[in-house]
């Protein structure tokens, strides 16, 4: 009996640190419409949820990068209400000040809460074509635009925002965090098992070529975050390239 008791105690001691370690990388809910996944002490995926016309729930991913209590947000949640929840969590939950928000493309799943960020005086950036599309649609406009690349030094950490070519939309950019080997691909990148999704504004001819450019530019990437679905590694880039390469070939 004593030996059994000792064995149980040892097992518990072994399990506890594993559980604590695992909990630091799993998702937790901020509200019914917002969850966050912690990747490391600086990197978080924010995921907002919305109802589709068919009644299904759609999740949309963004990213939060926090260094020395200063944060940059990449893509807003789907609405101003959910964006307010994210802002509140970053400021009060993490105790961080949001310095800026970067928009990956003009669709609502990337810009739907931009007005909320602007109301808090948070500086926003987007590709020139994103700004033009939002202007044509009479939507909230970002404060600043760039045509090709925007490199930021966030507390001595490199943050490269770059337009590699069309794909999901004519304006889709990606962001690479060199210090983390993380790529935020937005809707340009598909999660494993996802279908082609919304291709209303897509360039099917260029999509795979754009992904190839990303693979060549960032060969050391370890974590890839898609616009929808589960994050993973560089296999998401391969999956996306093959998905749209096959679609393009089938249409010829």
N, C-alpha and C positions, 0 to 999 in steps of 0.2 A: 504493500500500500504506500509506504514512504517513497519507494522508487517510482511508483506511478505518479505520485504527487510532485516529485522532483521533476519528472519528465514533462508534466503539464506546465509547471512554472517556467521551465526552460523554453518550451514551445511558445508560451505567451510572450516571453521576453524577446524571442526572435521575431514573432509576428508584429508586435507593436511598432518598431521602427519602420518595417515595411509598409504598414498601414498609413503611418504618418507621412512617409515619403510619397506614397501613391496619392494621398489626398491633396498634396500640393500641386499635382498636375491634372486633377480632374475638374470637371465643370461644377459650378454651384450657381444657384438661382439668385438673382437680384430681385426679380419680380416675376409675375406670370409671363411677361413678354420679353424678359431679358435674362440672359445667363452669361457667365464669364468662365473661361478656361485659362488657368494659370500655367504657362509653359516654363517660366523661370522667374526669378525675382524682378526682372525688368519687363517681361513680355506676357501679354494677356490677349486672348481672343475674346471679343465681345460678340454675342449672337443674339439677334432680335427675331421675334416670331410674329408672323402676320397670317391672316386668313385669306385663302384664295377663293375665287368665285365658286369653285367646285366643293368648297367646304374643307379642303385639306389645309394643313398648316405648313407654311414655308419658313425655313430658317435662313437668315442672312448674316454672314460674318463680316466683322471689321477687326481692327487691331488697336491695341493700346501699348505704347512704349513709354516706360517710366524710368527715369534716371535721376537720382538725387532729388526726388520729390517733384520733378518736373515731367509733364506728360505731353506726348503727341498722340492724337487719335487719327486713325486711318479709316475712312468711310464712317458715316453716321449711321445709327440705327434707322429703321424704316420710317419712323415718325418723330415729330418734335417731342411728343409725350415720352416716348421711350428714350429719346436722346437726353431729356432732362434727368431721367433715372440714371443713365450712364454717367452724366456729368456729376450728379450728386454722389454716386459711388466712388468716382475717381477722387473728387475733392474731399469727401468726408470719410469714405472707407479706406482709401489709400493715403489720404492726407497729402495729395499731390495737386499742383497747380497746372492746369492745361494751357500749354503755350500756343498750340496750333492744331488745326484739323486739316488733313490731306484727303482730297476726294479722288477716287480712282476712275470714275466715269460718270456720265450724266443721269443714269437711271435712278429711280427712287430708292432702291435698296442700297445706294451709296450716298445719296444726297437728301433723303427724306427728312432728316432732322437738322439740316444746315441752319435753318432759321434760329433754332434753339441755341446753337453754338454762337451764332452772331449776336444773339441777344445777351450772351454772357461776355461779349467783347473778345471772343477767341478768334485769332487770325486764321483765315482759311486760304488754301491753295488748291489749284486744279490746272489741268491741261487747258490750253487755249481753246481747243475744240469743245471741251466740256463746258467752259464758260459761254461759248457761243450757242451751244445747244440749249443750255438753261435759259439764256436770254430770249431765244426764239420761243421757248415754252412759257415764258413769263414766270419763271421759277426764281427762287432765291439765288443770288449770284455770289461766288467766292470773292474774297478781297483781292487775291493775286492770281496771275496766270503765268504759265511757262510753256514753251513750245516743244522742248525736247527733254530736258532733264533739270531736276532741281535737287542739288546736293545740300543737305543740311548737316551741320555739326551740332548734335543735341548732347550737350554736356560731354563733349569730346568723343561722342559716339557717331560714327558715320551712318547717315540715313540717305540712301540714294533713291529718288523718285524718278522714274524714267519711262518714256514712251518708246516701246520696242517695235510697234507696228499694230495694225488693226487686227481684230479677232472678234470678240464678243460685241464690241462696238468700235466705231472709228477713233475713239478717244481714250481707250482703256490703257492706263499706266500700271506699272508694278512698282513695288518698293522693296529694296534689298537692305537688310541690316547686316553689314559686314562683320560687326563684332559678335553677332549671334548666329550667323549663317542661316538666317531666316528670310524667306521670301513671302511677302504678302502679295498674292497673285490676283485677288479680287475675282470678279466673274470671268476673267480671261482664262482662269485655271479651273478645271473640273475635279471634283472629288472622285475617288475610285467608285465605279458603278453608276455614276450619274449619267443621264442622257444629255443630249445637246442643249436642252433647256430653251431659254428665250433666244431665238436667233433673228428676231425682227430687224435689229440694227446690225446684224453680224456681217462680217466679211469672211465667208467660208473658204475662199480661195487663199486668203492670207493667214488664217488662224494658225495652221500647223507651222508655217514658216516663222511666224512670230514666236511661237513656243520654242522652236529650234534656236532662235537668236538668244532667248533667255537661257537656255541650257548651255550655250557656248559662252555667254557672258558671266554666268554664275555657276561654274562647275562644282564649287564646294558647298552648295546649299544643302542643309541638313533637314530643315523643316519648311514645308510649303503649305500656305494657308489659302484655300479656295474661297470664292465668294459665297458658296453654299456647300453644306455637308462637312464631312470630317477631314481635318487636316492630316497630313502625312509627310512623307519624304519626297525625294526627287521623282519617285515613281508616278506622282500626280502629273508631272510635266510630260512624262512619257505617255501616260494614259490619254491626256488631253490631245497631244500631238497625233497619236494614232486614231483617236476618235474622229477628229475632223479631217485627217488625211483620208480615212476610209469614206467619210461622207462625201468629200470632194471627188474622190475617184468614182464613186457610185453615180454621181451626177453627170459624169462625162460620157 
